[in-house]
Every structure is written in C-alpha cells, then in structure tokens.
Amino acid sequence: TKFNNETKLLSNYYEGMELGEIWGFHVDGLFASDAEAAEYTSRVDQSYCNANLNGGWKAGDLKYADIDGDGVIGVGANTLADHGDRIYLGNSLPRLHYGLTTGFSYAGFDVSVFFEGTGDHYWYPARYNFDFWGPYSLGYPAFLAKNFLDNCWSEDNPDAYFPRPRSNVASNAGGELGRVNDRYIQNIRYLRLKNMTIGYTIPERIVNKIGFEQIRIYASGENMAYWSPITKVTDHLDPESCFNRGGSATDDLNNTAYPWQKTYMIGLDITFGGRAAKVVTGKAAAALASEAKQIVREIVKEKIVEVPVEKIVEVEKIVEKTVPASTLQGEYKEMLYFVINRAELRPEEAFKVGRLCQILKDNPESRIVVTGYADSGTGTPEFNSTLSEARAKAVAELLGKAGISADRIVCHAAGGDRDASAAPKDNRVAVCIIK
C-alpha cells in the first residue's frame, strides 16, 4: 500500500510495512563484572540507554550489542535503510485466533470443554507497568512480588532474568529498560481453558414419576487456566491484558489491567412436560415397544381419561407405518375394546389411541369419527346407552389431551340391547379417520 513516507522512517507507516512491527535492540546478556562493563563501554558508547544510570555501567547491567559496528548504540537515521543497532523483533498482532470445543456424554453424564487462544504475537511492557517491572519502573509501587529479588542479578545470582535492582530505569524512555529490546520483549501467545461444564441427567424413569420430563445437574467453570510463555517470567499478568492501548507511555491504560476472573457455577435444569416424539427403528424400536407395553399395562389400571396420552403417542411413533394407508380414505375402522360395564380400556388396546393420534397429527386436514358401543350382558338398554356415550366421550377427551382439536372429532353413541351372550368385542369404540 502506498504511503507518503519516501525515506521510510520507522516512526511512521511506510510502503511494505507489516502492521504491528516492533523494532528494538539486541541485548547480549548482562555484564558479569564491573571490569567487563568498563572495558565494553570504553569501546561502545551506550549513553543512548543510560538515563538515570548513576555511577556508570556496572556488573548486572545490560550489554547492548553494537549491530552496525560504529561504536555507538543508536537508531541511525531511524529508517528502513539505516536503523542503526535496532533489529526487527516481532509483531504485536496475533498470527491467528482459534477455538476448540469438544465434549462427550455417557450413562447420563456429559462433559463439554471450550479452549481458545492465539498464535505468536509480541509485547514490550509499558514503562509504568508495575506488575511486570516492579520498582524498576518507580521506587514506590504498591505491588511487589514476594520472589522479586529471586529474579534480580546479584553476585550470587549471575544468571538472573532482570538486571541489578534499582528504580526508574524502566519508567524513563532513555533508561536501559525503557529502550525496547529483545531480552524483555514478551511472546504473549496463549491457550486458555475458557469453559468446562460437567453435568448429570437423572434417568427419566425417576423424574417422570414426579411429573418432570428431565432434570439435569451441572457444574461449570470459566477462565479456569491458561498456558503462555509469559508465565516463565511472571504469574501476575494475564496475556490478554498485555497490549499497549495507545496514548502516552505514562497513560494508566497501558500500565495496569483487570485480569480475567475465574468463575464457578452450579446449576439445575428442569424441563416440564412430555418429551417430543422420536423415530427409532430396528432392535431399538422393538426394545422400546416392549418397554412401552409394560408401561401401558400399568397405566391402564386407571380409567381411560387418566391415561397419559403423550407417552403412548411417543411410543406409537415407531409403529405408525403399520396402519394401512386406506385408513386415510375412510375405509378402515380401528376398534378400541373396553372392559365390560366400565369405560376402561383393555391393556392390549391402549396403543391404538396413540397410533390414531399420531396419524391425525401427521395429517392435519383429516378428521375422526368416534362411535361408542355397549352391549353388556348384565346391563339394561339405558345402561348400555349411557355407557356407550361415556366411552365415546372418553376417547374424544383422550384425543383432545393429545392435542387434537375438538372440531376434528365427531362423536356417536350406539347403546345396543341387553344381550346375555355379549362379548368384549361388543363393548367397544369404533373410530374412522377420514382424509
């Protein structure tokens, strides 16, 4: 991209520049002795970096490399062609951002994990960043790490990361730590465990008994851990807070940041009502049907109007295709047989209600005709008439509970005469679905 900077000053944008470039000096370690410091600085002028340096260069101070060999540490013309002793150190912009979500469930337990992070990108601590520099910035910081002196140079600790301890050498732009260099530039790539959730879903056979569809207990954690190269230097800086926000070098925004907090939660998810129908096939369907039959045998001990239709509909979804297609043309009658003298469904017939409900739901334009019969060998014509009407209304009410609107249901009653030879098949409700 073209830019009006013909000399390609490094202090401005220039053609061919990578956004986020960081230039700085190469540090060739720390002086091991006062004699080494005196000998080197007699040949290489490091005054460009000696602000607030009282008493001259000594053991434990930074040894800046004379890259261009002119005997003076400096920035040259500060251009791409003449950048003095500075070199390209890296880029402040991440090479990539990424995230990873994974999880599994088994035997009612579920686990989900979310990681996110960035690739390599670099940051040189702001001059007043006390969390990183401590008293190297100013001599009166409110925070000082317990192990601060363990990381400072001394005769007994010559391989320390930081130079000999003293103040104001980072806060001053001309100080030896105020000059950007490759020893203290930080790679702040990171991988963060952003979220982890562990849950357990209580079995349906337990929660259904107390009127719920599902109950799930879970525990979740946010910002639980992170991994980053900067932790080799300090545990007191979050890599996501390590960036310069603009403004002056003394701007408070560049000096401190509120870290990501760890958050832990526990929760309870409760789902009310019946489950949505599921379609299963093969062995799974056969197993479910067998289990459902046992459920129906238990629930039909009560009167038909109390049978939980939703559960029957859910189970019958797996066998709906066994109903002849002619049903939808009004040519097929499904009989629901009842116990003599009562509007109570026989156990082996209960599934038909669910099957019929599912057909009606799958064919919203269809309607159903319900005709009740009662030919009890021990009843009167009046008793049979009342019972047949009750049976028809019971089925209609059951269909209504399953979500079938009343305007799609037509009810009839056929009482029948007293007949001593009456059989269970004569005590029924005949239904016909008409498309």
Secondary structure, DSSP 8 states (H G I E B T S, - for coil): ---S-TT-BTTS--TT--TTEEEEE-EEEE-SSHHHHHHHHHHSB-GGG-TT-TT-S-TTSEEE--SS-SSB-S-TTSBSS--TTEEEEEESS-S-EEEEEEEEEETTEEEEEEEEEE---EE---TT-HHHHGGGT-S--S---TTGGGGB-BTTBTT-SB-S--SSTTTSTTSTTTS-BTTT-EE--EEEEEEEEEEEE--HHHHGGGTEEEEEEEEEEEEEEEE-GGGGT-SS--GGG-S--SS-TT-GGGT-------EEEEEEEEEES--------HHHHHHHHHHHHHHHHHHTTS-GGGS-HHHHHHHHGGGGGGS-GGGGEEEEEEEEEB-TTSS-B-GGGHHHHHHHHHHHHH-TT-EEEEEEE---TTS-HHHHHHHHHHHHHHHHHHHHHTT--GGGEEEEEE-----TT--GGGSEEEEEEE-
